[in-house]
Amino acid sequence: MPEQRRERLFSVGRIRRYNGGQRIYSIGDIADGFYMIMSGGVNLISYPAPGRQILGQAMKSGSWFGEVSFMDNKPRYYDAVAVGSTKLMMISSSSWKRIAQQDSLFIGDLALLCCERVRMASENMGIFSISDSRSRLIRLLLNLSEDRERAARGIHMSQAEIADMMGITRQTVNRILRGLEAEGFLSLLYSSITVTDRRGLEALLLVHKPERV
């Protein structure tokens, strides 16, 4: 999005702050706007079966979310939950309609944002379908620690949440993480993972051979 339109969009946004674990919206809610993460993070969670929770995406600072339901005018299909102290900018329906009527190029910008979401999901599915558990977990850690802010404060996700997101057992996640910690690539605390050697993890993806799980 060109800087001029970006500034215009930001000028109509509203700042909202959430504590860790606080729900931003729930499955089935009417999509009354979409959001950008200014600081903190947001987990998008679904429930495919009773008692079964899946972490669909872990969104980081700088990411947009909520735009798909907003654009197709259908109910939210994820719970959105704040990860740590989180600051969001919300673009409400009324604000969006006003600026889109003034400049129709904003509609194309939102469509591109939705396309990026679909492309990202497709690429992740492709990577996850051909990679072993260790490589998939390394890719996830690199993605979640990509921005400096989140890298500095650590990745605040439980091993159970990571297991749900990857579709593997918590025991497998723990084994891989303990191995990576022993090799000096990361440090583990309670519900927190800090990547200490990003370049080393990136290099592992180039040489790691699939393992059996």
DAJOZI-V895312 format. One record per residue. N is the residue number from 0. RES is the residue in three letters. SS is DSSP state (H for helix, E for strand, - for the rest). PHI is phi as a letter, one per 40 degrees, with the letter a starting at -180 (* if undefined). Layout:
BEGIN
[[N;RES;SS;PHI] [N;RES;SS;PHI]]
END
This chain:
BEGIN
[[0;MET;-;*] [1;PRO;-;d] [2;GLU;H;d] [3;GLN;H;c] [4;ARG;H;c] [5;ARG;H;c] [6;GLU;H;c] [7;ARG;H;c] [8;LEU;H;c] [9;PHE;H;c] [10;SER;H;c] [11;VAL;-;b] [12;GLY;-;c] [13;ARG;E;b] [14;ILE;E;c] [15;ARG;E;b] [16;ARG;E;b] [17;TYR;E;b] [18;ASN;-;c] [19;GLY;-;d] [20;GLY;-;g] [21;GLN;-;c] [22;ARG;E;c] [23;ILE;E;c] [24;TYR;E;a] [25;SER;-;b] [26;ILE;-;d] [27;GLY;-;g] [28;ASP;-;c] [29;ILE;-;c] [30;ALA;-;c] [31;ASP;-;c] [32;GLY;E;i] [33;PHE;E;b] [34;TYR;E;b] [35;MET;E;b] [36;ILE;E;c] [37;MET;E;c] [38;SER;E;a] [39;GLY;E;g] [40;GLY;E;a] [41;VAL;E;a] [42;ASN;E;c] [43;LEU;E;b] [44;ILE;E;b] [45;SER;E;b] [46;TYR;E;b] [47;PRO;E;c] [48;ALA;E;a] [49;PRO;-;d] [50;GLY;-;g] [51;ARG;E;b] [52;GLN;E;b] [53;ILE;E;b] [54;LEU;E;c] [55;GLY;E;c] [56;GLN;E;a] [57;ALA;E;b] [58;MET;E;c] [59;LYS;-;b] [60;SER;-;d] [61;GLY;-;g] [62;SER;-;c] [63;TRP;E;b] [64;PHE;E;a] [65;GLY;-;g] [66;GLU;H;c] [67;VAL;H;c] [68;SER;H;c] [69;PHE;H;c] [70;MET;H;c] [71;ASP;H;c] [72;ASN;-;f] [73;LYS;-;b] [74;PRO;-;c] [75;ARG;-;d] [76;TYR;-;b] [77;TYR;-;b] [78;ASP;E;c] [79;ALA;E;b] [80;VAL;E;b] [81;ALA;E;c] [82;VAL;E;b] [83;GLY;E;g] [84;SER;E;c] [85;THR;E;b] [86;LYS;E;b] [87;LEU;E;b] [88;MET;E;b] [89;MET;E;b] [90;ILE;E;b] [91;SER;E;c] [92;SER;H;d] [93;SER;H;c] [94;SER;H;c] [95;TRP;H;c] [96;LYS;H;c] [97;ARG;H;c] [98;ILE;H;c] [99;ALA;H;c] [100;GLN;H;c] [101;GLN;H;c] [102;ASP;-;a] [103;SER;-;c] [104;LEU;H;c] [105;PHE;H;c] [106;ILE;H;c] [107;GLY;H;c] [108;ASP;H;c] [109;LEU;H;c] [110;ALA;H;c] [111;LEU;H;c] [112;LEU;H;c] [113;CYS;H;c] [114;CYS;H;c] [115;GLU;H;c] [116;ARG;H;c] [117;VAL;H;c] [118;ARG;H;c] [119;MET;H;c] [120;ALA;H;c] [121;SER;H;c] [122;GLU;H;c] [123;ASN;H;c] [124;MET;H;c] [125;GLY;H;c] [126;ILE;H;c] [127;PHE;H;c] [128;SER;H;c] [129;ILE;H;b] [130;SER;-;c] [131;ASP;-;c] [132;SER;H;d] [133;ARG;H;c] [134;SER;H;c] [135;ARG;H;c] [136;LEU;H;c] [137;ILE;H;c] [138;ARG;H;c] [139;LEU;H;c] [140;LEU;H;c] [141;LEU;H;c] [142;ASN;H;c] [143;LEU;H;c] [144;SER;-;b] [145;GLU;-;c] [146;ASP;-;c] [147;ARG;H;c] [148;GLU;H;c] [149;ARG;H;c] [150;ALA;H;c] [151;ALA;H;c] [152;ARG;H;c] [153;GLY;-;g] [154;ILE;E;c] [155;HIS;-;c] [156;MET;-;a] [157;SER;-;c] [158;GLN;H;c] [159;ALA;H;c] [160;GLU;H;c] [161;ILE;H;c] [162;ALA;H;c] [163;ASP;H;c] [164;MET;H;c] [165;MET;H;c] [166;GLY;-;g] [167;ILE;-;b] [168;THR;-;c] [169;ARG;H;c] [170;GLN;H;c] [171;THR;H;c] [172;VAL;H;d] [173;ASN;H;c] [174;ARG;H;c] [175;ILE;H;c] [176;LEU;H;c] [177;ARG;H;c] [178;GLY;H;c] [179;LEU;H;c] [180;GLU;H;c] [181;ALA;H;c] [182;GLU;-;c] [183;GLY;-;g] [184;PHE;-;c] [185;LEU;E;a] [186;SER;E;b] [187;LEU;E;b] [188;LEU;E;b] [189;TYR;-;c] [190;SER;-;f] [191;SER;E;a] [192;ILE;E;b] [193;THR;E;b] [194;VAL;E;c] [195;THR;-;b] [196;ASP;-;b] [197;ARG;H;c] [198;ARG;H;c] [199;GLY;H;c] [200;LEU;H;c] [201;GLU;H;c] [202;ALA;H;c] [203;LEU;H;c] [204;LEU;H;c] [205;LEU;H;c] [206;VAL;H;b] [207;HIS;-;c] [208;LYS;-;c] [209;PRO;-;d] [210;GLU;-;b] [211;ARG;-;c] [212;VAL;-;b]]
END
